[in-house]
Amino acid sequence: MGFEHGRVLNQQITANLSLYMEMIRGNTGTKEKKILEQALEFLPVLQETAPLLVEEMEGIARGARVPIESILVLNARTELMSGKWLTGECTAIGLAGQRTADGRPLLAQNWDWTPRSKIGAAFFIMEPIKGPRALIFGEAGQVGKIGLNEAGLGVLLNILVTGDLQTGLPVHVLLRMILNEVDANGAVARVRNAVRASASHFLLGDVEGNIIGLEFTPNTCSEIFPSKDVIVHTNHFCDPSFIETDLTLSILPDTVKRFDRAQKLIDQKEKWTTHELRDVFMDHESGPTSICRHVDTSVPMHLQTETVGSFVFDLFNKRIHATYGQPCRNAYQDVSLA
């Protein structure tokens, strides 16, 4: 499975490696040789905790004809950037069945990141030796990102930053491990019990209608429960116990505006359809750093960010409605696990 990934997407993997080497060097000042050495430091915990994913990474490396260290860089790129390089990230919404027109839960998010990341992204249908089949959207060379599985469990991601890091499971590997579970409760336990490398928020939903958010650091994990059957999250901690260590409020001040705007829009309707929910992710209030984000040409090129993809997860039908680029300019297309 990994070999096929590496063989088919070898050019995208090479492009992603060039992108993230540049970003890591720019953020930390670390030379390429040292970056590769730091990536290898994650290997022991991965071998102990996720040996099948290590095998998959080895297959990706062979297929793409790059060393395993390069694939580890892509899977631990958040941690290797020291968690401080953020130019814009994500707006995520989870709706329990009580807030949807058909009574079935929906998860949705925009992924805001460097425009260069768009050419290195792909959808994957995973058929692992152990665990359910999964439909994952990720970056070439990574074993995981956001997605859903055949049990009807889905997960979204908002990067958070506290400055706390340890040699544990990288965020993108942990996302893949979650999709080996069959419901939100199992996913919560998986995150709580993991040796976590950095901070993030995972928005979980399952076909039974459960939605829950998990804000975590390497040492702490807090559950975010729905308010009026909705969870809205951007790139700052919602649990007040994290406020003193939350660095994203200063790195990404627009996170609060995006959160307030998304919450206001969701409060305007009691029941949402998939098509109506898409409109929320096309919103341009407070642009260009709006929910639907466009490049701010007033900032340096290496800090420029846009919405590179928009996603609505239909957990019941195991389908993701997705755009390639901003949803205001690009039509949603259906990608099905079936």
Buried (B, 14 or more C-beta within 10 A) or exposed (E): BBBEBBBBBBEBBBBBBEBBBBBBBEBBEBEEEEBBEBBBEBBEBBEEBBEBBBBBBBBBBBBBEBBBBBBBBBBBBBBBBBBEBBBBBBBBBBBBBBBBBEEBBBBBBBBBBBBBBBEBBBEBEBEBEEBBBBBBBBBBBBBBBBBBBBBBBBBBBBBBBBEBBBBBBBBBBBBBBBBBBBBBBBBBEBBEEBEBBBBBBBBBBBBBBBBBBBBBBBEBBBBBEBEEBBBBBBBBBBBEEBEEBBBBBEBBEBBBBBBBBBBEBBEEEEEBEBEEBBEBBBBBEEEBBBBBBBBBEEEEEEBBBBBBBBBBBBBBBBBBBBBBBBBBEBEBEEBEBE
